[in-house]
Amino acid sequence: MRACRVGLVGAGGVAQRHARVLTGFEDVELLGVTDVAREAAEALAGAHGARTFRDVDELLAAGPDAVYVCVPPFAHGPVEEAVIAAGVPMFVEKPVAVDLETAERVAALVERRGLLTAVGHHWRYLHVVEEARRLLADRPVRMVNGAWLDKVPPVAWWTRRDRSGGPVVEQAAHVLDLVRLLVGEVTEVAAYGDGSPPPVEGADIDSVTAATLRFASGAVGTLAAACVLGWKHRAGLEILADGLALSLAEDGLTVCDGEGERHLPADPDGARVAVDRAFVDAVRGVGDDVRVPYAEALRTQRLALAVAESARTGRPVALPTGPAARLTAAVADAAPAGPTGVTVDA
C-alpha cells in the first residue's frame, strides 16, 4: 500500500507541529503546503521536502489522500468547502470556526457528502482521560469546574473577537470538550466577561470570563477563562462525584477517593501523535479510532459560542441536546432561562 499523501492548508505553529508528526510516520508523505503567506508555506514545505502550492485548488488538483486545515478561526469555511467538494478526507484544527453559521454549514456539507473527518481535540487521546471515564462510569457527576488561565498568544489576530472568538472559543474549547465527554451535554449557560480587553493595541476581547453551566444530568459546573498572565498558569478541570474527586489536566490526573490521593502522569506529546495516527489510519482504512469527527466538534463549538454569547449579552443561553440539534440564537419565550434568557433552538 502506497504512502498516504497529505496536504497542509496553513503554515503556522499548529501546522508545523502536524508536519513534524506526519513526516515521522513511515506510511505518510507530506505532499505539499499552501498558505496565504507564501514565504511561510515555502519554509514549511522546504523543511520537509514537500511542494508549495499557490492555493487550495492547486493543492487539491495534485490529488492528496487527505488534507489538514490549519488556519486561524476567522479563515475557516471556504477551505473546508473546497475540500469537501473534492471529496477528500479532512482534518480540521480547532476551533472549527469563529462563528456558528460557518461551522453549521460545514457540518451539513460533511454529513451530506459522508466525508471522513477529524478535529484536533487531542486531549481525548490522553490515557488519563480514559482512566477518568472508567472511574466515573458508575458514579454520577455532581459538579465540574473548568479553567483555562493563560497569556495572550503572540499572534495579531488573537485579541480580536471577530478573528479568534476570544479565549473561551480559541483556548478553553479543549476544556469544554472534556467537560462534555466526562459530564455530558450542557443545557444552559450563564456567563459574564469583565468588558476590559488585555493591554494589546486593537484588542476587544474580555480579559476574563466566568460562566456557570447546567447539565442535562442535573450536574452543575463553572468555567473560568483568562488571558491576563504572562504564562500558562492552569488548564484543566476538577470533577466531583459521590466519594470521588478528580483533577485532570494535559499533564496528568489526580484521583482522591476513600483510598487516599494518587497521581497518574499523562503524555501530552503522545496524545498529539495519537490524534494524527488515528486519522491517518482511518484514511488508509486500517483503523477506526477518530474520537472527534466534525459533527462531534460542532457540539463543543456550540457550547463555547453559547458561553461567549452569554458573556456578550449578559443573558443566559439555552442549548438543545437532541441528536439533530441546530443552533439559532433567539429570545426565549418558553426557554428554561426564563423570559430574559437567550435560547438556541433546533
N, C-alpha and C positions, 0 to 999 in steps of 0.2 A: 504494500500500500504506500503510495507516494506521500510526501510530507503535506501537512495541512498548510495551505498558503494563506497568510493573514495580512490584511491591510489595516493600517492605522490612520484614523482621521483625528488629527491633533498631534502636537509635538511638545506639549508642556510637561510638567513634572509627573503627572499620573500616567501619561502616555509613555514617558521614558521608563517608568517602573514596569509597565506591562511589557515593553520591548525587551527589557533585561530578562524578565521571567520567560517570555515566549521563546526568545532565542536560546534559552537554556534547555528547551525541550528538543530532543533528537528528532521528533516527528513533526516539527513546525518549521516553516520557512517564512521569515518576515518579507513579504512581497514588496511592500513599499509604504511610504508615508506621504500624507498631504496635510498642509496647514496653511491658513491664510498668511501666516508669517513664513515666507518661502525659506528664509535663512534657517529658521528653527527646524523646518522639515528636512532640509538638506543636511543639517548637523546630525539629527537623529538617524536619518537613513544611512548617512555615511558611517556612523559609529557601528552599524550592524550590517554593513554590506548590502543594503537594500536600495531600491529605487526611490526617487522623488517624483511625485505626481502633481500636476498643476492644480487639480481639483478632484472632487469626489467622483464625478462622472468618468474622468480618465482612470482613476483607481479601479472603479467597478468594471470598466472595459477590459482591464488586464486579467479579469477572471479570478478574483480571490475566492477562497473557500469560506472565509469568514471575515468580518470587518469589526474592528474595535472603534467605538465612537467615544473619544476622549476630549470633549470640547467643554468650554465653560457653560454654566447653566443657561445663560441667555442665548447660546448658539444652537441649542437643541431644536429639533423639528425638521428643517429641510434636509439635514444629513440623514436622519433616520428614514424619512420618507423616500429618499433616493435608494437607500439600501434595501428597504422593504420592497420597493417596486422591482428591484433587480432579483428579489428572492434569495438574498444572501443571508445566512445566519449572522446574528448581530449581538455583540456585547456592548452594553452602554454603561458608561460610568455615571455614578450618582452625583448630585441629584439629577433625575431624568429630564428635568426642565426647570425653568424659573417660574412657570405658571401652570395652572391646572389644565387649561384648554389644550395646550400643546401636548401634555402627557396623555390626556384622554384621547386625543386624535391619533397619536402614535399607537396607543394601546389597541384602539379599534382596528387600525390597519394591520397590526401584528396578528390580531385574532382572525381577521378576515383571510389573511394570507396563510395562517397556520405556521408562522415562521418560528424557528428555533431562536430563542433569545436568552440572554443572561444579563444581570445588572450587578455592578461591583460592590455589593454589600458583603465584603469578605469576612466580616465578623461572624457570619453564620457558619463559617468553616473552622472556627476555633473549637478545639476539643473540649474546652471548659464550658462552652455553650451547650454542647450535647450533655455534659455532666449536669449542668443546671437543669436542663429539661428532664433528665432522669430523676433528679431529686424532687422536682415539683410535680411529677406525674400523678402522685396520689395525694397531693396537698393543695387545696385551693389557695391561690394567692390573695392576700388581703390588701397589700399596699406595695407600690413601687415608686421609687424616687430616682429619676434620671438626671444626669448633669453633663454638660459639655462646657467647661470653663477654660478659656484659651486666650490666645492673642489674635491680632488681626494678621492674616496671612499676607505675604509680600507680593500681592498681585493687584493691579489698579482697579479691576472691576469688582473686587470682593466687597467693598464698602458701599456699593450702590444697590439699593433694594431691587431695582429693575434689572440688574445684571446678575446678582447672586441669589436673591431671595432672602438674604440675611442669615445670621448664624444658625437659626433653627433649621432652615431649609438646607443650607450648604454644609454645615458641620454636624448638627445634632441629629440629622437623619439616621446616622448609624445607631444612635441610642434608641430612637423611636422605632427603628426596625426590630431591634431586640426586644423592646417593650411589647410590641405586637406578637412576636414569636413566643415569648415566655409568659405573657399575661393574657393576651387575647386582644380582641378588637375594642377600640375606644369608641364610645357613643357620643361623648360630648367633651369639649374643652373650653376652658375659660382662661385667657392669658392677658398679661399686661407687659408692655415694654416701658422703658424709662423715658422714651421720647428724646433721648440725648445721644447723638452719634459719637463714635470714638473720635479722638483728635486727629483725624486724617482729612486732608483737603477734599471737599466734594462728598464726604460721607453723609448718608441719610438713613442708615440702618440704626436700630436700637443697640446701645452698648450692652444692655442686659435685658433678658426676658424671663418671666416666671409664669408658669402655667399649671393649672390643675386639670386632671384627667379623670373621666368617669368611664368605667369599662362595662361591657355587656354582661360580664360575670358578676358584677356588683363590686368589684375591687375599685380602689381609688388610687390616684398617683399624682406625682408632680414632675415637672421638667424645669430645669434651670439652664439657661444658656447665657454665656458672656464672652466678650472679646476685648476685655479691658486690661488683660495681663500682658506680660512680656514673655510668657512661656505657656506651654500646655500644662495646666495645673491638674485637671481631672476630667476624665471622660469615661462614663460608665453608668451603672445603675445598681441600686440596692433593692432587694425584694424581700418582703416579709410574708411568710406563710405560717400556718399553725406549727409552732415549735421549731421554726427554721428561719434563719436569716442568711441571705446570700449577698455578697458584694462582688459584682462582676465588672471587669474592665478588660481592655485589649491584652493586658499583660498577665491576667490571672483571675482566679476565682477564690474567694474566701468563704468558707462554709462554717456557720455557727449553729450548733444544734445541741441536743442533750448530751452528746459525747464530747463537747468542747469545741475548739476552733481549729481549723486546718486550712492550709493554703495550697492551692493547686496552680502551678505556673502555666502560662499559656505560651503559644508560639505565634505571634502576630505575623512574622515573616512567612512562616509555613502556611498560614491562612491565605496570605496574598498569593502564594504559589498555587494553593489548592483551588482557589476560585477560577484561576485561568486553566488549570489542569482539567477541572470538571467540564468547563465549556468546550475546550478542545476535544476532549474525549466524546462529548455529545455530538459535536460536529462530525467527528470521524465515525460515529456510530458504534463506539466501543464502551460507552459509559452512559449513565443516566443519573447524574448527581448535581444537576443545576438546581440550586436551592432557592434562587430568586430570579425567576423569569420576569419579563417586563410587567405582566399583569400583577404579580405579587409586589413588585417595587412600586407600582402605581398606588397601592393601598397605603404604603408608607408615605408616598408623596402627598396623598390626600390628607393624611394626618398632619404632616409637617406644615402644609399650607393652611390647614384649619387653625393650627396654633398661631401662625403668622397673621392670619386674617383676624382672629380674635384679639391679638395684641394691637393690631392696627385700629380696629373699631371700638375696642373696649367692651365688646359684647360676646357672650358665649356662642359657640358654633357647634351644631349637632352634626354627627356623621352617620350615614346609613351603613349598615354592616352586612346586608344581603349579598349573595354571590354576584348579582348583576348591578350592584350599587354604582351609581354615577353621580358625580358631584356637580351641582349648580347652586351657587350661593343665592339665597333669597331670605327675606324676612319671614320668620316663623310665626304663623298664626296658631298652630297647634303643636309646635315642637316641644321636646322636653325642656328646652331652655326657657320657655315662657314667652310672653309677648314681646320682650325686648331682645330676645335671642336671635341669632342667625342660624339657619339650618342649611345643610347641603343635602338635597333630596335626590331620590332615584328618578 
